[in-house]
Amino acid sequence: MGDPKKLKRKYESPRKIWSSARIEEEQKLLKEFGLKSMRELRVMQMELKRIRREARKLLSLGERGRELGKPVLERVVRLGIAKPDTSLEDLLSLTINDVLDRRLETRVVKKGLAKSMKQSRQLIAHGYIAIDGRRVSSPSYLVPIGEEDKVGYYKSTEFIMIASSRTKESTEGEKVGGEGASGKEE
């Protein structure tokens, strides 16, 4: 059967390691999208680089490249990284934010299933988040457009009951606290 294939790295390190502008920008992205490490950011940068590289290669082929590029465009549109009316030239202007925005971690927060990125990551890692009833435990999963509305809590009734009771308690507490606080000030 032979030896197992040597695994390739899924990311590349930057050319200039100590560039302060790059480091500041990456730290902002880490905080904004709740990434655990620079490695996660680099993997997503590599995915974006792969898309751009393919688009450049296909654009250099001319008209034939546009026809060969349809599957690439379909894949990027299906993942939601680009809009449906996108052309190959538009793929070159994609940013890292477009890719990071499609991660499951970000989708859970935007859908309102978690209050913060940290909580979103924790819910996903502990198996409380599912897509179409199928448990997904990877925060870096790129959610396709077709599955975006199917993101929800897993069928575990314990967590859903606890989460819903906590939100009811907090809203009731805010109402009572809000009335009492306003009465004291007047």
VOROSE-750947 format. One line per field, with one value per residue: residue number from 1; x, y, z of N, C-alpha, C, CB in turn. Coordinates in steps of 0.05 Angstrom, whole numbers, plus 5000, padded with zeros to 4 digits. Glycine has a CB too. Layout:
<rs>
seq = (NUM,...)
n.xx = (X,...)
n.yy = (Y,...)
n.zz = (Z,...)
ca.xx = (X,...)
ca.yy = (Y,...)
ca.zz = (Z,...)
c.xx = (X,...)
c.yy = (Y,...)
c.zz = (Z,...)
cb.xx = (X,...)
cb.yy = (Y,...)
cb.zz = (Z,...)
</rs>
This chain:
<rs>
seq = (1,2,3,4,5,6,7,8,9,10,11,12,13,14,15,16,17,18,19,20,21,22,23,24,25,26,27,28,29,30,31,32,33,34,35,36,37,38,39,40,41,42,43,44,45,46,47,48,49,50,51,52,53,54,55,56,57,58,59,60,61,62,63,64,65,66,67,68,69,70,71,72,73,74,75,76,77,78,79,80,81,82,83,84,85,86,87,88,89,90,91,92,93,94,95,96,97,98,99,100,101,102,103,104,105,106,107,108,109,110,111,112,113,114,115,116,117,118,119,120,121,122,123,124,125,126,127,128,129,130,131,132,133,134,135,136,137,138,139,140,141,142,143,144,145,146,147,148,149,150,151,152,153,154,155,156,157,158,159,160,161,162,163,164,165,166,167,168,169,170,171,172,173,174,175,176,177,178,179,180,181,182,183,184,185,186)
n.xx = (5016,5040,5073,5042,5016,5053,5032,5011,5026,4974,4975,5014,5070,5080,5120,5149,5162,5161,5129,5098,5049,5022,5017,4985,4937,4923,4914,4869,4832,4833,4808,4758,4734,4737,4778,4820,4875,4933,4943,4893,4875,4914,4903,4854,4869,4901,4863,4835,4877,4884,4836,4841,4888,4871,4833,4865,4897,4858,4838,4881,4878,4841,4782,4771,4786,4747,4703,4722,4725,4675,4659,4691,4672,4619,4628,4650,4607,4568,4588,4581,4619,4625,4580,4521,4522,4575,4638,4697,4738,4721,4732,4784,4784,4766,4765,4797,4759,4712,4717,4724,4676,4641,4649,4627,4627,4622,4573,4537,4537,4518,4467,4444,4446,4485,4517,4567,4630,4665,4629,4600,4639,4649,4599,4596,4641,4628,4586,4533,4512,4481,4475,4423,4402,4447,4502,4555,4621,4663,4689,4711,4684,4661,4603,4556,4512,4462,4456,4454,4407,4392,4422,4425,4406,4428,4389,4388,4352,4361,4399,4373,4327,4351,4379,4336,4306,4342,4346,4294,4293,4332,4310,4264,4286,4313,4270,4244,4287,4297,4251,4252,4300,4292,4252,4276,4312,4280)
n.yy = (4976,5024,5084,5134,5194,5255,5309,5374,5442,5484,5537,5598,5632,5702,5745,5790,5788,5821,5867,5924,5949,5908,5871,5900,5905,5850,5837,5867,5840,5790,5802,5823,5781,5739,5700,5645,5639,5662,5626,5607,5653,5657,5610,5623,5667,5641,5611,5653,5672,5628,5629,5679,5669,5628,5657,5696,5664,5642,5688,5703,5668,5687,5688,5633,5621,5647,5614,5567,5585,5586,5543,5557,5608,5593,5562,5600,5635,5601,5590,5640,5679,5715,5757,5737,5761,5766,5774,5744,5782,5811,5776,5784,5829,5814,5812,5794,5799,5785,5729,5713,5728,5688,5645,5595,5610,5666,5670,5648,5687,5732,5713,5714,5674,5671,5715,5737,5732,5698,5667,5643,5612,5576,5551,5524,5490,5457,5429,5449,5475,5466,5449,5444,5404,5372,5362,5408,5418,5451,5514,5541,5526,5539,5569,5553,5591,5567,5536,5573,5593,5548,5543,5531,5515,5452,5391,5384,5387,5404,5447,5485,5496,5517,5562,5592,5602,5633,5679,5698,5710,5749,5790,5801,5818,5864,5896,5904,5925,5970,6002,6011,6038,6085,6109,6123,6162,6205)
n.zz = (5000,5011,5035,5076,5047,5048,5086,5065,5084,5105,5101,5091,5116,5130,5087,5106,5170,5216,5206,5226,5211,5184,5226,5263,5233,5227,5280,5291,5257,5282,5331,5313,5285,5320,5320,5339,5334,5298,5259,5241,5214,5174,5145,5122,5092,5056,5029,5003,4972,4938,4908,4882,4852,4817,4788,4763,4731,4697,4672,4642,4600,4566,4525,4526,4578,4607,4599,4622,4673,4696,4733,4777,4790,4803,4849,4885,4889,4909,4959,4980,4982,4941,4903,4864,4812,4797,4763,4733,4737,4782,4823,4835,4867,4916,4988,5051,5090,5065,5061,5114,5135,5121,5154,5200,5253,5252,5225,5263,5304,5275,5263,5312,5349,5386,5434,5430,5394,5421,5452,5411,5386,5428,5434,5385,5386,5429,5409,5406,5363,5300,5230,5190,5223,5229,5268,5274,5289,5279,5280,5237,5191,5127,5110,5063,5020,5013,5059,5099,5124,5151,5197,5265,5333,5361,5368,5423,5479,5531,5531,5499,5530,5576,5555,5534,5580,5609,5577,5582,5637,5640,5609,5637,5685,5669,5655,5705,5734,5703,5710,5764,5771,5742,5771,5820,5806,5792)
ca.xx = (5000,5058,5074,5021,5025,5062,5012,5021,5016,4950,4979,5041,5078,5085,5147,5160,5151,5157,5117,5079,5023,5009,5011,4961,4914,4916,4903,4841,4817,4830,4788,4732,4722,4740,4796,4835,4904,4941,4942,4866,4874,4931,4889,4833,4884,4910,4839,4830,4899,4878,4814,4852,4907,4856,4820,4886,4905,4837,4836,4903,4872,4823,4754,4770,4789,4721,4686,4733,4723,4648,4658,4704,4653,4597,4637,4653,4580,4554,4598,4573,4641,4620,4552,4515,4528,4604,4654,4724,4753,4713,4744,4810,4781,4756,4782,4797,4734,4691,4720,4720,4647,4626,4655,4604,4630,4610,4544,4522,4534,4501,4440,4434,4446,4505,4519,4594,4646,4675,4607,4594,4660,4645,4575,4602,4660,4615,4566,4506,4504,4478,4466,4402,4400,4472,4521,4581,4638,4686,4682,4721,4668,4651,4575,4546,4488,4439,4454,4455,4382,4389,4439,4409,4415,4425,4364,4391,4331,4371,4411,4353,4311,4367,4384,4311,4299,4361,4339,4270,4300,4347,4292,4246,4303,4318,4245,4240,4309,4295,4230,4260,4322,4282,4236,4294,4325,4261)
ca.yy = (5000,5047,5103,5155,5219,5276,5330,5400,5463,5497,5566,5608,5653,5727,5750,5807,5778,5842,5891,5933,5954,5882,5859,5914,5897,5823,5837,5877,5818,5769,5810,5827,5755,5720,5678,5635,5642,5673,5604,5608,5675,5650,5590,5637,5683,5622,5605,5676,5672,5607,5639,5699,5656,5615,5677,5708,5644,5639,5713,5704,5651,5701,5679,5605,5622,5655,5590,5548,5597,5584,5527,5572,5628,5580,5554,5623,5646,5582,5595,5666,5697,5735,5760,5722,5774,5771,5764,5735,5806,5819,5758,5795,5850,5803,5817,5774,5802,5769,5701,5709,5732,5664,5624,5588,5626,5692,5667,5643,5713,5749,5703,5720,5650,5676,5743,5746,5713,5677,5649,5629,5591,5556,5535,5507,5470,5439,5414,5460,5487,5447,5459,5426,5381,5358,5376,5417,5426,5466,5542,5551,5515,5560,5563,5560,5607,5549,5526,5595,5594,5523,5543,5533,5498,5423,5383,5380,5403,5416,5473,5504,5504,5534,5587,5608,5612,5655,5703,5708,5721,5774,5811,5809,5833,5890,5912,5911,5943,5995,6018,6019,6057,6110,6120,6133,6186,6227)
ca.zz = (5000,5010,5057,5073,5033,5066,5087,5059,5101,5094,5102,5087,5134,5114,5078,5127,5195,5236,5195,5246,5198,5180,5253,5274,5217,5233,5307,5288,5246,5302,5350,5300,5277,5342,5313,5361,5330,5272,5240,5229,5196,5152,5129,5107,5073,5035,5013,4986,4952,4919,4891,4865,4834,4796,4771,4747,4711,4677,4657,4622,4577,4548,4523,4535,4607,4619,4600,4642,4699,4707,4758,4799,4798,4816,4876,4902,4893,4926,4986,4989,4984,4921,4895,4840,4786,4797,4740,4741,4745,4809,4842,4842,4887,4942,5012,5072,5105,5051,5067,5143,5141,5114,5173,5217,5278,5246,5218,5288,5317,5258,5264,5338,5366,5407,5439,5423,5379,5439,5459,5386,5383,5449,5427,5362,5395,5447,5395,5408,5337,5278,5205,5179,5241,5230,5286,5263,5312,5269,5276,5211,5169,5109,5107,5037,5020,5015,5086,5119,5139,5166,5220,5289,5356,5358,5380,5452,5492,5556,5525,5489,5552,5593,5541,5532,5607,5617,5563,5594,5663,5637,5599,5659,5704,5657,5657,5732,5742,5689,5722,5791,5769,5732,5793,5841,5796,5790)
c.xx = (5017,5056,5052,5033,5032,5042,5025,5011,4993,4952,5009,5046,5083,5114,5162,5147,5144,5147,5094,5051,5008,5000,4986,4936,4905,4904,4874,4823,4812,4808,4760,4718,4726,4757,4814,4865,4909,4939,4914,4864,4890,4918,4868,4846,4893,4886,4833,4852,4894,4857,4825,4871,4893,4844,4841,4894,4884,4834,4858,4897,4852,4794,4751,4771,4763,4702,4696,4730,4695,4646,4670,4684,4629,4604,4638,4625,4565,4563,4590,4595,4637,4590,4547,4522,4558,4617,4681,4741,4747,4725,4771,4808,4768,4775,4780,4771,4711,4692,4714,4690,4631,4631,4630,4604,4616,4581,4527,4517,4515,4472,4428,4433,4466,4508,4546,4607,4656,4653,4600,4614,4656,4621,4581,4620,4648,4591,4537,4495,4503,4469,4448,4401,4426,4492,4547,4597,4663,4678,4691,4706,4657,4622,4566,4519,4463,4435,4452,4430,4377,4407,4422,4421,4411,4400,4366,4372,4341,4382,4391,4335,4326,4372,4359,4303,4317,4354,4314,4275,4314,4329,4273,4261,4308,4293,4241,4261,4306,4274,4239,4282,4312,4265,4253,4306,4306,4255)
c.yy = (5025,5065,5123,5180,5240,5299,5357,5420,5477,5528,5573,5630,5679,5730,5767,5800,5801,5868,5901,5939,5928,5869,5873,5906,5869,5821,5847,5855,5796,5777,5812,5801,5733,5696,5670,5641,5654,5651,5603,5630,5669,5629,5604,5655,5665,5614,5628,5677,5651,5616,5659,5688,5643,5635,5690,5690,5642,5664,5715,5687,5664,5690,5650,5603,5630,5631,5570,5559,5595,5567,5542,5594,5616,5572,5578,5636,5627,5585,5622,5686,5720,5735,5744,5734,5781,5760,5756,5759,5814,5801,5768,5817,5840,5809,5794,5775,5786,5740,5696,5712,5707,5641,5620,5605,5653,5691,5663,5670,5730,5739,5707,5695,5652,5706,5754,5725,5690,5657,5632,5606,5569,5539,5515,5484,5449,5424,5424,5472,5465,5461,5437,5400,5365,5374,5383,5428,5441,5496,5554,5541,5539,5552,5572,5576,5590,5538,5548,5597,5569,5521,5547,5516,5469,5415,5377,5398,5416,5444,5493,5514,5523,5562,5604,5618,5634,5681,5715,5722,5748,5796,5820,5826,5861,5908,5922,5931,5970,6013,6029,6041,6085,6124,6133,6160,6210,6237)
c.zz = (5000,5034,5054,5061,5053,5064,5081,5080,5089,5094,5097,5107,5118,5108,5098,5153,5215,5224,5214,5235,5194,5206,5265,5259,5224,5261,5307,5277,5266,5322,5337,5294,5297,5335,5336,5358,5302,5250,5226,5208,5171,5133,5111,5086,5049,5017,4993,4964,4931,4899,4871,4844,4811,4777,4753,4724,4689,4660,4636,4598,4558,4549,4533,4565,4620,4620,4620,4671,4711,4732,4782,4809,4813,4845,4895,4908,4912,4955,4997,4992,4964,4915,4869,4813,4784,4772,4751,4750,4774,4830,4852,4864,4913,4964,5031,5088,5092,5058,5097,5151,5136,5134,5191,5243,5274,5240,5243,5302,5301,5259,5292,5357,5389,5410,5430,5406,5397,5446,5434,5383,5403,5443,5404,5371,5413,5435,5398,5383,5316,5253,5193,5196,5244,5246,5272,5286,5303,5264,5249,5187,5153,5102,5079,5040,5025,5044,5107,5136,5155,5191,5245,5311,5349,5374,5410,5467,5517,5551,5516,5512,5571,5580,5539,5559,5616,5602,5574,5621,5660,5626,5621,5680,5694,5660,5685,5741,5728,5701,5749,5790,5760,5754,5814,5831,5796,5817)
cb.xx = (4981,5052,5101,5009,5002,5090,4998,5012,5039,4926,4970,5045,5103,5074,5148,5156,5170,5183,5105,5090,5027,5028,5035,4966,4921,4940,4920,4840,4831,4857,4795,4736,4733,4713,4813,4831,4919,4970,4947,4845,4885,4958,4876,4815,4908,4922,4814,4831,4925,4869,4791,4866,4925,4835,4807,4910,4910,4811,4838,4929,4860,4833,4744,4794,4810,4709,4685,4763,4730,4630,4672,4730,4643,4588,4664,4671,4565,4559,4628,4559,4668,4636,4545,4486,4512,4616,4656,4738,4748,4683,4747,4824,4763,4751,4774,4821,4726,4694,4749,4736,4637,4632,4679,4605,4659,4625,4541,4537,4561,4511,4440,4407,4452,4532,4515,4610,4669,4685,4583,4596,4688,4642,4552,4616,4684,4606,4567,4506,4523,4457,4490,4409,4379,4483,4526,4576,4646,4697,4694,4750,4645,4668,4558,4541,4485,4442,4478,4460,4359,4395,4461,4380,4401,4450,4355,4421,4307,4393,4433,4336,4301,4394,4394,4289,4299,4390,4336,4249,4318,4371,4277,4234,4329,4327,4221,4240,4335,4288,4204,4271,4343,4265,4218,4316,4335,4236)
cb.yy = (5000,5063,5117,5162,5229,5286,5331,5409,5483,5489,5578,5618,5646,5751,5763,5837,5759,5847,5886,5958,5969,5863,5862,5945,5899,5805,5854,5902,5807,5765,5838,5843,5747,5710,5685,5605,5616,5684,5577,5611,5701,5640,5568,5654,5697,5597,5600,5702,5667,5581,5651,5720,5636,5597,5699,5715,5617,5633,5737,5695,5625,5701,5681,5589,5641,5677,5577,5543,5625,5573,5501,5585,5643,5555,5540,5644,5649,5553,5592,5664,5682,5730,5790,5716,5800,5758,5786,5721,5829,5818,5730,5807,5872,5772,5844,5776,5831,5773,5691,5729,5755,5655,5632,5558,5629,5705,5643,5623,5727,5749,5673,5731,5625,5662,5749,5753,5727,5690,5664,5648,5604,5570,5554,5523,5483,5453,5386,5480,5510,5425,5465,5419,5363,5352,5359,5439,5402,5454,5559,5543,5497,5563,5577,5535,5623,5526,5508,5621,5599,5500,5565,5525,5506,5408,5358,5385,5385,5398,5470,5491,5480,5521,5581,5591,5589,5647,5698,5686,5702,5770,5801,5784,5818,5888,5895,5887,5931,5989,6002,5995,6047,6106,6099,6113,6181,6219)
cb.zz = (5024,4985,5059,5101,5014,5059,5114,5031,5107,5111,5129,5058,5151,5130,5050,5119,5209,5250,5166,5260,5172,5165,5272,5272,5187,5231,5326,5270,5221,5317,5362,5275,5250,5349,5289,5364,5333,5273,5254,5250,5209,5162,5147,5125,5086,5048,5031,5003,4967,4934,4907,4882,4849,4808,4789,4764,4724,4691,4676,4635,4587,4520,4495,4522,4615,4602,4572,4636,4698,4685,4754,4789,4773,4800,4874,4888,4867,4916,4987,5015,4978,4895,4892,4840,4784,4822,4718,4718,4726,4811,4830,4818,4875,4939,5025,5090,5107,5021,5061,5159,5124,5086,5191,5225,5285,5223,5199,5306,5321,5230,5257,5336,5349,5400,5468,5448,5364,5465,5468,5362,5386,5476,5419,5340,5409,5472,5404,5430,5329,5286,5185,5150,5232,5201,5311,5240,5328,5243,5299,5209,5180,5084,5129,5019,4994,4997,5092,5104,5120,5148,5218,5284,5382,5367,5366,5460,5499,5567,5504,5466,5568,5600,5512,5519,5628,5611,5533,5598,5679,5617,5574,5673,5709,5628,5647,5751,5735,5660,5724,5807,5749,5707,5806,5847,5768,5776)
</rs>
